[in-house]
Amino acid sequence: MAANAPANPFAPAEQLLASAIGQRIMPGCAYGVYARGGVCWTGALGGFTYESNSPRIAPGTRFDIASLTKVVASTAAAMLLAQRNRLDLALKLGDLLPGFVIGREDSHRARNVTLAHLLAHSAGLPGYVELFRAAQTPAQMLTACLALPIEAEPGTRAVYSDPGFILLGKAIEVITGERLDLWCAREIHAPLGMTSTGFNPRAPERALIPPTEIDRQFRQRTIQGEVQDENAAAMNGIAGHAGLFSNVSDLLRFAAAMIEAKPAAEQKTLFHAETIARFCERQPPAGSSRALGWDTPSEEASSAGHLFSSRSIGHLGFSGCSLWMDLDARIAVVLLTNRTWPDRQQQGIKTLRPAFHDAVRAALA
């Protein structure tokens, strides 16, 4: 390097990731930043696994992005459908899925659950249930979700709920008359040029995706190139809460479409600025950090770190993935990992994420 060459401002952020790999917080990662109107940093470190002969992760490597599915597929679909006046946030879920109301003891609560409640995780549904233990098909999974108890009056309690997004995905399918993966591929991912994003990677592609875990509890095999989430697996890999695979460049394209959204009158962008503003507003009850589908930085211990503005939105994925966007600063940060390899015990990602985001924001200061 020449003596007068500028130092890499992202070097501290990259060193954090390298150190995390050394501490076996994750085998490897891919990462990228959108700022100042374009992609300004991408890279990759480490391997698919901890073995020395493991394939190396590249900037374009696809990952199981787990619950980022909730925003890159389900929420994005809800945004576009609402923008096109095909989805009313106040619509009752029971009007789309009558089985949610009929024949249940708490039908008085079920009747009041709206699509907005599902998006805000305030429908009163439980957070996580191992439905896959008894439900082995998509139809059985839907039946099981429809019968789950509503534990609180809708709108009064915020509990992050996978079943809520399973039901949201099915509601979107009723509205569109089409399978969720097909609609999202045509209406969202293809227009944005997200060519590496989709559900159920083809068999020849699976070896090119980092494995998520050695499953000793359910499938009794290494999970690679198929969805890690067991409930999504029982739904043949296509669900509203999990199942999507993507890479850094595609997620930065998606983030750019959100950050650079123009007013509806200009009709220049996939998402309209008014839609973004509506969906990034925090929702009841008081104290919840949840917007419509999206999370916002919590006052304490946010995974976004300390430097994202209050007008920021993001989401995490159980496999170790994250996407955070500061809509005011027009910055997006993507971090993709398989921190669940070889099992789910490692929790170091919880301290790595905020430190990494702070380091990226410092680099952009």
Contacts in CASP RR format, 6 or more apart in sequence:
PFRMAT RR
TARGET T0000
AUTHOR 0000-0000-0000
METHOD contacts of the structure
MODEL  1
MAANAPANPFAPAEQLLASAIGQRIMPGCAYGVYARGGVCWTGALGGFTY
ESNSPRIAPGTRFDIASLTKVVASTAAAMLLAQRNRLDLALKLGDLLPGF
VIGREDSHRARNVTLAHLLAHSAGLPGYVELFRAAQTPAQMLTACLALPI
EAEPGTRAVYSDPGFILLGKAIEVITGERLDLWCAREIHAPLGMTSTGFN
PRAPERALIPPTEIDRQFRQRTIQGEVQDENAAAMNGIAGHAGLFSNVSD
LLRFAAAMIEAKPAAEQKTLFHAETIARFCERQPPAGSSRALGWDTPSEE
ASSAGHLFSSRSIGHLGFSGCSLWMDLDARIAVVLLTNRTWPDRQQQGIK
TLRPAFHDAVRAALA
8 14 0 8 1.000
9 363 0 8 1.000
9 364 0 8 1.000
10 33 0 8 1.000
10 41 0 8 1.000
10 359 0 8 1.000
10 360 0 8 1.000
10 363 0 8 1.000
12 359 0 8 1.000
12 362 0 8 1.000
12 363 0 8 1.000
13 356 0 8 1.000
13 359 0 8 1.000
13 360 0 8 1.000
13 363 0 8 1.000
14 43 0 8 1.000
14 45 0 8 1.000
16 352 0 8 1.000
16 355 0 8 1.000
16 356 0 8 1.000
16 359 0 8 1.000
17 28 0 8 1.000
17 29 0 8 1.000
17 31 0 8 1.000
17 45 0 8 1.000
17 352 0 8 1.000
17 356 0 8 1.000
18 45 0 8 1.000
20 26 0 8 1.000
20 29 0 8 1.000
20 348 0 8 1.000
20 349 0 8 1.000
20 352 0 8 1.000
21 27 0 8 1.000
21 28 0 8 1.000
21 29 0 8 1.000
21 45 0 8 1.000
21 46 0 8 1.000
23 348 0 8 1.000
24 50 0 8 1.000
24 346 0 8 1.000
25 339 0 8 1.000
25 346 0 8 1.000
25 348 0 8 1.000
25 349 0 8 1.000
25 352 0 8 1.000
26 320 0 8 1.000
26 337 0 8 1.000
26 338 0 8 1.000
26 339 0 8 1.000
26 341 0 8 1.000
26 346 0 8 1.000
26 349 0 8 1.000
27 46 0 8 1.000
27 47 0 8 1.000
27 48 0 8 1.000
27 49 0 8 1.000
27 50 0 8 1.000
27 54 0 8 1.000
27 210 0 8 1.000
27 337 0 8 1.000
27 338 0 8 1.000
27 341 0 8 1.000
28 44 0 8 1.000
28 45 0 8 1.000
28 46 0 8 1.000
28 47 0 8 1.000
28 48 0 8 1.000
28 57 0 8 1.000
28 210 0 8 1.000
28 337 0 8 1.000
28 338 0 8 1.000
29 44 0 8 1.000
29 45 0 8 1.000
29 46 0 8 1.000
29 57 0 8 1.000
29 335 0 8 1.000
29 336 0 8 1.000
29 337 0 8 1.000
30 42 0 8 1.000
30 43 0 8 1.000
30 44 0 8 1.000
30 57 0 8 1.000
30 58 0 8 1.000
30 59 0 8 1.000
30 60 0 8 1.000
30 61 0 8 1.000
30 63 0 8 1.000
30 247 0 8 1.000
30 248 0 8 1.000
30 335 0 8 1.000
30 336 0 8 1.000
31 41 0 8 1.000
31 42 0 8 1.000
31 43 0 8 1.000
31 44 0 8 1.000
31 248 0 8 1.000
31 333 0 8 1.000
31 334 0 8 1.000
31 335 0 8 1.000
31 336 0 8 1.000
31 356 0 8 1.000
32 39 0 8 1.000
32 41 0 8 1.000
32 42 0 8 1.000
32 43 0 8 1.000
32 59 0 8 1.000
32 248 0 8 1.000
32 252 0 8 1.000
32 333 0 8 1.000
32 334 0 8 1.000
32 335 0 8 1.000
33 39 0 8 1.000
33 40 0 8 1.000
33 41 0 8 1.000
33 42 0 8 1.000
33 252 0 8 1.000
33 331 0 8 1.000
33 332 0 8 1.000
33 333 0 8 1.000
33 334 0 8 1.000
33 360 0 8 1.000
33 364 0 8 1.000
34 40 0 8 1.000
34 252 0 8 1.000
34 255 0 8 1.000
34 256 0 8 1.000
34 259 0 8 1.000
34 330 0 8 1.000
34 331 0 8 1.000
34 332 0 8 1.000
34 333 0 8 1.000
35 329 0 8 1.000
35 330 0 8 1.000
35 331 0 8 1.000
35 332 0 8 1.000
35 364 0 8 1.000
36 330 0 8 1.000
37 256 0 8 1.000
37 260 0 8 1.000
37 330 0 8 1.000
38 256 0 8 1.000
39 249 0 8 1.000
39 252 0 8 1.000
40 364 0 8 1.000
41 360 0 8 1.000
41 363 0 8 1.000
42 59 0 8 1.000
42 248 0 8 1.000
42 249 0 8 1.000
42 252 0 8 1.000
43 59 0 8 1.000
43 248 0 8 1.000
44 56 0 8 1.000
44 57 0 8 1.000
44 58 0 8 1.000
44 59 0 8 1.000
44 60 0 8 1.000
44 61 0 8 1.000
45 57 0 8 1.000
46 56 0 8 1.000
46 57 0 8 1.000
47 54 0 8 1.000
47 55 0 8 1.000
47 56 0 8 1.000
47 57 0 8 1.000
47 210 0 8 1.000
48 54 0 8 1.000
48 55 0 8 1.000
48 56 0 8 1.000
48 57 0 8 1.000
48 210 0 8 1.000
48 211 0 8 1.000
48 338 0 8 1.000
48 341 0 8 1.000
49 210 0 8 1.000
49 211 0 8 1.000
49 341 0 8 1.000
49 342 0 8 1.000
50 341 0 8 1.000
55 208 0 8 1.000
57 210 0 8 1.000
59 247 0 8 1.000
59 248 0 8 1.000
59 249 0 8 1.000
60 196 0 8 1.000
60 247 0 8 1.000
60 248 0 8 1.000
60 249 0 8 1.000
61 208 0 8 1.000
61 209 0 8 1.000
61 210 0 8 1.000
61 247 0 8 1.000
61 336 0 8 1.000
62 196 0 8 1.000
62 201 0 8 1.000
62 205 0 8 1.000
62 208 0 8 1.000
62 209 0 8 1.000
62 245 0 8 1.000
62 246 0 8 1.000
62 247 0 8 1.000
63 209 0 8 1.000
63 210 0 8 1.000
63 245 0 8 1.000
63 246 0 8 1.000
63 247 0 8 1.000
63 319 0 8 1.000
63 321 0 8 1.000
63 336 0 8 1.000
63 337 0 8 1.000
63 338 0 8 1.000
64 209 0 8 1.000
64 212 0 8 1.000
64 225 0 8 1.000
64 227 0 8 1.000
64 228 0 8 1.000
64 243 0 8 1.000
64 245 0 8 1.000
64 319 0 8 1.000
64 321 0 8 1.000
64 338 0 8 1.000
65 72 0 8 1.000
65 243 0 8 1.000
65 244 0 8 1.000
65 245 0 8 1.000
65 246 0 8 1.000
65 251 0 8 1.000
65 317 0 8 1.000
65 319 0 8 1.000
65 321 0 8 1.000
65 336 0 8 1.000
66 228 0 8 1.000
66 229 0 8 1.000
66 242 0 8 1.000
66 243 0 8 1.000
66 317 0 8 1.000
66 318 0 8 1.000
66 319 0 8 1.000
66 320 0 8 1.000
66 321 0 8 1.000
67 162 0 8 1.000
67 241 0 8 1.000
67 242 0 8 1.000
67 315 0 8 1.000
67 316 0 8 1.000
67 317 0 8 1.000
67 318 0 8 1.000
68 244 0 8 1.000
68 246 0 8 1.000
68 251 0 8 1.000
68 315 0 8 1.000
68 316 0 8 1.000
68 317 0 8 1.000
68 321 0 8 1.000
68 322 0 8 1.000
68 323 0 8 1.000
69 239 0 8 1.000
69 240 0 8 1.000
69 241 0 8 1.000
69 242 0 8 1.000
69 243 0 8 1.000
69 244 0 8 1.000
70 165 0 8 1.000
70 240 0 8 1.000
70 241 0 8 1.000
70 242 0 8 1.000
70 293 0 8 1.000
70 315 0 8 1.000
71 293 0 8 1.000
71 294 0 8 1.000
71 314 0 8 1.000
71 315 0 8 1.000
71 323 0 8 1.000
72 188 0 8 1.000
72 197 0 8 1.000
72 244 0 8 1.000
72 246 0 8 1.000
72 251 0 8 1.000
72 254 0 8 1.000
72 323 0 8 1.000
73 180 0 8 1.000
73 181 0 8 1.000
73 184 0 8 1.000
73 188 0 8 1.000
73 240 0 8 1.000
73 244 0 8 1.000
74 165 0 8 1.000
74 168 0 8 1.000
74 169 0 8 1.000
74 172 0 8 1.000
74 180 0 8 1.000
74 240 0 8 1.000
74 241 0 8 1.000
74 293 0 8 1.000
75 119 0 8 1.000
75 279 0 8 1.000
75 292 0 8 1.000
75 293 0 8 1.000
75 294 0 8 1.000
76 184 0 8 1.000
76 188 0 8 1.000
76 254 0 8 1.000
77 169 0 8 1.000
77 172 0 8 1.000
77 176 0 8 1.000
77 180 0 8 1.000
77 183 0 8 1.000
77 184 0 8 1.000
77 187 0 8 1.000
77 188 0 8 1.000
78 87 0 8 1.000
78 89 0 8 1.000
78 115 0 8 1.000
78 119 0 8 1.000
78 168 0 8 1.000
78 172 0 8 1.000
78 279 0 8 1.000
78 292 0 8 1.000
78 293 0 8 1.000
79 271 0 8 1.000
79 275 0 8 1.000
79 276 0 8 1.000
79 279 0 8 1.000
80 187 0 8 1.000
80 188 0 8 1.000
80 270 0 8 1.000
80 271 0 8 1.000
80 275 0 8 1.000
81 87 0 8 1.000
81 172 0 8 1.000
81 175 0 8 1.000
81 176 0 8 1.000
82 88 0 8 1.000
82 89 0 8 1.000
82 275 0 8 1.000
82 278 0 8 1.000
83 264 0 8 1.000
83 271 0 8 1.000
83 272 0 8 1.000
83 274 0 8 1.000
83 275 0 8 1.000
86 175 0 8 1.000
86 176 0 8 1.000
87 115 0 8 1.000
87 172 0 8 1.000
87 175 0 8 1.000
88 115 0 8 1.000
89 114 0 8 1.000
89 115 0 8 1.000
89 116 0 8 1.000
89 119 0 8 1.000
89 292 0 8 1.000
90 114 0 8 1.000
90 115 0 8 1.000
90 116 0 8 1.000
91 114 0 8 1.000
91 115 0 8 1.000
92 111 0 8 1.000
92 112 0 8 1.000
92 113 0 8 1.000
92 114 0 8 1.000
93 100 0 8 1.000
93 110 0 8 1.000
93 113 0 8 1.000
93 114 0 8 1.000
93 115 0 8 1.000
93 117 0 8 1.000
93 118 0 8 1.000
93 123 0 8 1.000
93 167 0 8 1.000
93 171 0 8 1.000
94 100 0 8 1.000
94 101 0 8 1.000
94 110 0 8 1.000
94 111 0 8 1.000
94 113 0 8 1.000
96 171 0 8 1.000
96 174 0 8 1.000
96 175 0 8 1.000
97 146 0 8 1.000
97 167 0 8 1.000
97 170 0 8 1.000
97 171 0 8 1.000
97 174 0 8 1.000
99 146 0 8 1.000
100 110 0 8 1.000
100 113 0 8 1.000
100 146 0 8 1.000
100 167 0 8 1.000
101 107 0 8 1.000
101 110 0 8 1.000
101 111 0 8 1.000
104 110 0 8 1.000
104 147 0 8 1.000
106 149 0 8 1.000
106 150 0 8 1.000
109 124 0 8 1.000
109 150 0 8 1.000
109 153 0 8 1.000
109 154 0 8 1.000
110 150 0 8 1.000
112 153 0 8 1.000
112 154 0 8 1.000
113 123 0 8 1.000
113 124 0 8 1.000
113 150 0 8 1.000
113 154 0 8 1.000
114 154 0 8 1.000
115 168 0 8 1.000
115 171 0 8 1.000
116 283 0 8 1.000
116 292 0 8 1.000
117 123 0 8 1.000
117 124 0 8 1.000
117 154 0 8 1.000
117 155 0 8 1.000
118 161 0 8 1.000
118 164 0 8 1.000
118 165 0 8 1.000
118 167 0 8 1.000
118 168 0 8 1.000
118 171 0 8 1.000
119 168 0 8 1.000
119 279 0 8 1.000
119 283 0 8 1.000
119 292 0 8 1.000
119 293 0 8 1.000
120 155 0 8 1.000
120 158 0 8 1.000
120 283 0 8 1.000
120 284 0 8 1.000
120 288 0 8 1.000
120 290 0 8 1.000
120 291 0 8 1.000
120 292 0 8 1.000
120 293 0 8 1.000
121 158 0 8 1.000
121 159 0 8 1.000
121 160 0 8 1.000
121 161 0 8 1.000
121 164 0 8 1.000
121 288 0 8 1.000
121 290 0 8 1.000
121 293 0 8 1.000
122 154 0 8 1.000
122 155 0 8 1.000
122 156 0 8 1.000
122 157 0 8 1.000
122 158 0 8 1.000
122 159 0 8 1.000
122 283 0 8 1.000
122 284 0 8 1.000
122 285 0 8 1.000
122 288 0 8 1.000
122 290 0 8 1.000
123 150 0 8 1.000
123 154 0 8 1.000
123 155 0 8 1.000
123 161 0 8 1.000
123 164 0 8 1.000
124 150 0 8 1.000
124 151 0 8 1.000
124 152 0 8 1.000
124 153 0 8 1.000
124 154 0 8 1.000
124 155 0 8 1.000
124 156 0 8 1.000
124 157 0 8 1.000
124 159 0 8 1.000
124 161 0 8 1.000
125 148 0 8 1.000
125 150 0 8 1.000
125 151 0 8 1.000
125 159 0 8 1.000
125 161 0 8 1.000
125 163 0 8 1.000
125 164 0 8 1.000
125 167 0 8 1.000
126 148 0 8 1.000
126 149 0 8 1.000
126 151 0 8 1.000
126 159 0 8 1.000
126 161 0 8 1.000
126 163 0 8 1.000
127 159 0 8 1.000
127 160 0 8 1.000
127 161 0 8 1.000
127 162 0 8 1.000
127 163 0 8 1.000
128 161 0 8 1.000
128 162 0 8 1.000
128 163 0 8 1.000
129 144 0 8 1.000
129 148 0 8 1.000
129 162 0 8 1.000
129 163 0 8 1.000
130 230 0 8 1.000
130 231 0 8 1.000
131 141 0 8 1.000
131 144 0 8 1.000
131 145 0 8 1.000
131 163 0 8 1.000
131 231 0 8 1.000
131 234 0 8 1.000
132 141 0 8 1.000
132 218 0 8 1.000
132 230 0 8 1.000
132 231 0 8 1.000
132 233 0 8 1.000
132 234 0 8 1.000
134 140 0 8 1.000
134 144 0 8 1.000
135 141 0 8 1.000
135 143 0 8 1.000
135 144 0 8 1.000
135 234 0 8 1.000
136 234 0 8 1.000
137 234 0 8 1.000
138 234 0 8 1.000
138 235 0 8 1.000
138 236 0 8 1.000
138 238 0 8 1.000
140 234 0 8 1.000
141 166 0 8 1.000
141 231 0 8 1.000
141 234 0 8 1.000
141 235 0 8 1.000
141 239 0 8 1.000
142 166 0 8 1.000
142 170 0 8 1.000
145 163 0 8 1.000
145 164 0 8 1.000
145 166 0 8 1.000
145 167 0 8 1.000
145 170 0 8 1.000
146 167 0 8 1.000
148 163 0 8 1.000
151 157 0 8 1.000
151 159 0 8 1.000
155 284 0 8 1.000
155 285 0 8 1.000
156 284 0 8 1.000
156 285 0 8 1.000
157 285 0 8 1.000
158 283 0 8 1.000
158 285 0 8 1.000
158 287 0 8 1.000
158 288 0 8 1.000
158 290 0 8 1.000
160 290 0 8 1.000
162 229 0 8 1.000
162 231 0 8 1.000
162 241 0 8 1.000
162 242 0 8 1.000
163 241 0 8 1.000
164 241 0 8 1.000
165 239 0 8 1.000
165 240 0 8 1.000
165 241 0 8 1.000
166 231 0 8 1.000
166 235 0 8 1.000
166 239 0 8 1.000
166 240 0 8 1.000
166 241 0 8 1.000
168 240 0 8 1.000
169 180 0 8 1.000
169 239 0 8 1.000
169 240 0 8 1.000
170 240 0 8 1.000
172 180 0 8 1.000
172 183 0 8 1.000
172 240 0 8 1.000
173 179 0 8 1.000
173 180 0 8 1.000
173 183 0 8 1.000
176 183 0 8 1.000
179 238 0 8 1.000
180 238 0 8 1.000
180 239 0 8 1.000
180 240 0 8 1.000
181 198 0 8 1.000
181 199 0 8 1.000
181 200 0 8 1.000
181 238 0 8 1.000
184 198 0 8 1.000
185 198 0 8 1.000
188 194 0 8 1.000
188 270 0 8 1.000
189 195 0 8 1.000
189 197 0 8 1.000
189 198 0 8 1.000
189 250 0 8 1.000
191 270 0 8 1.000
192 250 0 8 1.000
192 253 0 8 1.000
192 254 0 8 1.000
192 257 0 8 1.000
192 270 0 8 1.000
193 250 0 8 1.000
193 253 0 8 1.000
194 246 0 8 1.000
194 250 0 8 1.000
194 253 0 8 1.000
194 254 0 8 1.000
195 250 0 8 1.000
196 245 0 8 1.000
196 246 0 8 1.000
196 247 0 8 1.000
196 249 0 8 1.000
196 250 0 8 1.000
197 244 0 8 1.000
197 245 0 8 1.000
197 246 0 8 1.000
197 247 0 8 1.000
197 250 0 8 1.000
197 251 0 8 1.000
198 244 0 8 1.000
198 245 0 8 1.000
198 246 0 8 1.000
199 227 0 8 1.000
199 237 0 8 1.000
199 238 0 8 1.000
199 243 0 8 1.000
199 244 0 8 1.000
199 245 0 8 1.000
200 226 0 8 1.000
200 227 0 8 1.000
200 236 0 8 1.000
200 237 0 8 1.000
200 238 0 8 1.000
200 243 0 8 1.000
201 209 0 8 1.000
201 225 0 8 1.000
201 226 0 8 1.000
201 245 0 8 1.000
205 225 0 8 1.000
206 224 0 8 1.000
206 225 0 8 1.000
206 226 0 8 1.000
207 224 0 8 1.000
209 224 0 8 1.000
209 225 0 8 1.000
209 245 0 8 1.000
210 224 0 8 1.000
210 338 0 8 1.000
210 341 0 8 1.000
211 222 0 8 1.000
211 223 0 8 1.000
211 224 0 8 1.000
211 225 0 8 1.000
211 338 0 8 1.000
211 341 0 8 1.000
212 223 0 8 1.000
212 224 0 8 1.000
212 228 0 8 1.000
212 319 0 8 1.000
212 338 0 8 1.000
212 340 0 8 1.000
212 341 0 8 1.000
213 222 0 8 1.000
213 223 0 8 1.000
213 228 0 8 1.000
213 340 0 8 1.000
213 341 0 8 1.000
213 342 0 8 1.000
213 343 0 8 1.000
213 344 0 8 1.000
214 221 0 8 1.000
214 222 0 8 1.000
214 223 0 8 1.000
214 341 0 8 1.000
214 342 0 8 1.000
214 343 0 8 1.000
215 221 0 8 1.000
215 222 0 8 1.000
215 223 0 8 1.000
215 228 0 8 1.000
218 230 0 8 1.000
218 233 0 8 1.000
219 230 0 8 1.000
219 233 0 8 1.000
225 245 0 8 1.000
226 233 0 8 1.000
226 237 0 8 1.000
227 233 0 8 1.000
227 237 0 8 1.000
227 239 0 8 1.000
227 242 0 8 1.000
227 243 0 8 1.000
228 242 0 8 1.000
228 318 0 8 1.000
228 319 0 8 1.000
228 340 0 8 1.000
229 239 0 8 1.000
229 241 0 8 1.000
229 242 0 8 1.000
229 243 0 8 1.000
229 318 0 8 1.000
231 239 0 8 1.000
231 241 0 8 1.000
231 242 0 8 1.000
232 238 0 8 1.000
232 239 0 8 1.000
232 240 0 8 1.000
232 241 0 8 1.000
232 242 0 8 1.000
232 243 0 8 1.000
237 243 0 8 1.000
242 318 0 8 1.000
247 336 0 8 1.000
248 334 0 8 1.000
248 336 0 8 1.000
251 323 0 8 1.000
251 334 0 8 1.000
251 336 0 8 1.000
252 332 0 8 1.000
252 334 0 8 1.000
254 323 0 8 1.000
255 323 0 8 1.000
255 325 0 8 1.000
255 332 0 8 1.000
255 334 0 8 1.000
256 332 0 8 1.000
257 269 0 8 1.000
257 270 0 8 1.000
257 271 0 8 1.000
258 271 0 8 1.000
258 276 0 8 1.000
258 313 0 8 1.000
258 325 0 8 1.000
258 327 0 8 1.000
258 332 0 8 1.000
259 325 0 8 1.000
259 327 0 8 1.000
259 330 0 8 1.000
259 331 0 8 1.000
259 332 0 8 1.000
260 269 0 8 1.000
260 330 0 8 1.000
261 269 0 8 1.000
261 270 0 8 1.000
261 271 0 8 1.000
261 272 0 8 1.000
261 273 0 8 1.000
261 275 0 8 1.000
261 276 0 8 1.000
262 268 0 8 1.000
262 269 0 8 1.000
262 272 0 8 1.000
262 273 0 8 1.000
263 272 0 8 1.000
263 273 0 8 1.000
263 274 0 8 1.000
264 272 0 8 1.000
264 273 0 8 1.000
264 274 0 8 1.000
264 275 0 8 1.000
276 327 0 8 1.000
278 292 0 8 1.000
279 291 0 8 1.000
279 292 0 8 1.000
279 293 0 8 1.000
279 294 0 8 1.000
279 313 0 8 1.000
280 291 0 8 1.000
280 292 0 8 1.000
280 294 0 8 1.000
280 296 0 8 1.000
280 311 0 8 1.000
280 313 0 8 1.000
280 327 0 8 1.000
281 291 0 8 1.000
281 292 0 8 1.000
282 288 0 8 1.000
282 289 0 8 1.000
282 290 0 8 1.000
282 291 0 8 1.000
282 296 0 8 1.000
283 290 0 8 1.000
283 291 0 8 1.000
283 292 0 8 1.000
289 295 0 8 1.000
289 296 0 8 1.000
289 297 0 8 1.000
289 298 0 8 1.000
289 302 0 8 1.000
290 296 0 8 1.000
291 313 0 8 1.000
293 315 0 8 1.000
294 313 0 8 1.000
294 314 0 8 1.000
294 315 0 8 1.000
295 313 0 8 1.000
295 314 0 8 1.000
295 315 0 8 1.000
295 316 0 8 1.000
296 310 0 8 1.000
296 312 0 8 1.000
296 313 0 8 1.000
296 314 0 8 1.000
297 304 0 8 1.000
297 305 0 8 1.000
297 308 0 8 1.000
297 309 0 8 1.000
297 310 0 8 1.000
297 312 0 8 1.000
301 354 0 8 1.000
302 308 0 8 1.000
302 354 0 8 1.000
303 316 0 8 1.000
303 322 0 8 1.000
303 324 0 8 1.000
303 350 0 8 1.000
303 353 0 8 1.000
303 354 0 8 1.000
303 357 0 8 1.000
304 312 0 8 1.000
304 314 0 8 1.000
304 324 0 8 1.000
304 353 0 8 1.000
304 354 0 8 1.000
304 357 0 8 1.000
305 353 0 8 1.000
305 354 0 8 1.000
305 355 0 8 1.000
305 357 0 8 1.000
305 358 0 8 1.000
306 354 0 8 1.000
306 358 0 8 1.000
307 357 0 8 1.000
307 358 0 8 1.000
307 361 0 8 1.000
307 362 0 8 1.000
308 324 0 8 1.000
308 326 0 8 1.000
308 329 0 8 1.000
308 357 0 8 1.000
308 361 0 8 1.000
309 326 0 8 1.000
309 327 0 8 1.000
309 328 0 8 1.000
309 329 0 8 1.000
311 326 0 8 1.000
311 327 0 8 1.000
311 328 0 8 1.000
312 324 0 8 1.000
312 325 0 8 1.000
312 326 0 8 1.000
312 327 0 8 1.000
312 328 0 8 1.000
313 324 0 8 1.000
313 325 0 8 1.000
313 327 0 8 1.000
314 322 0 8 1.000
314 323 0 8 1.000
314 324 0 8 1.000
314 325 0 8 1.000
315 322 0 8 1.000
315 323 0 8 1.000
316 322 0 8 1.000
316 353 0 8 1.000
318 340 0 8 1.000
319 337 0 8 1.000
319 338 0 8 1.000
319 339 0 8 1.000
319 340 0 8 1.000
320 335 0 8 1.000
320 336 0 8 1.000
320 337 0 8 1.000
320 338 0 8 1.000
320 339 0 8 1.000
320 340 0 8 1.000
320 349 0 8 1.000
321 334 0 8 1.000
321 335 0 8 1.000
321 336 0 8 1.000
321 337 0 8 1.000
322 333 0 8 1.000
322 334 0 8 1.000
322 335 0 8 1.000
322 353 0 8 1.000
323 332 0 8 1.000
323 333 0 8 1.000
323 334 0 8 1.000
324 332 0 8 1.000
324 333 0 8 1.000
324 357 0 8 1.000
325 331 0 8 1.000
325 332 0 8 1.000
325 333 0 8 1.000
326 332 0 8 1.000
329 364 0 8 1.000
331 361 0 8 1.000
331 364 0 8 1.000
333 356 0 8 1.000
333 357 0 8 1.000
333 360 0 8 1.000
335 353 0 8 1.000
335 356 0 8 1.000
337 349 0 8 1.000
339 346 0 8 1.000
339 348 0 8 1.000
339 349 0 8 1.000
340 346 0 8 1.000
END
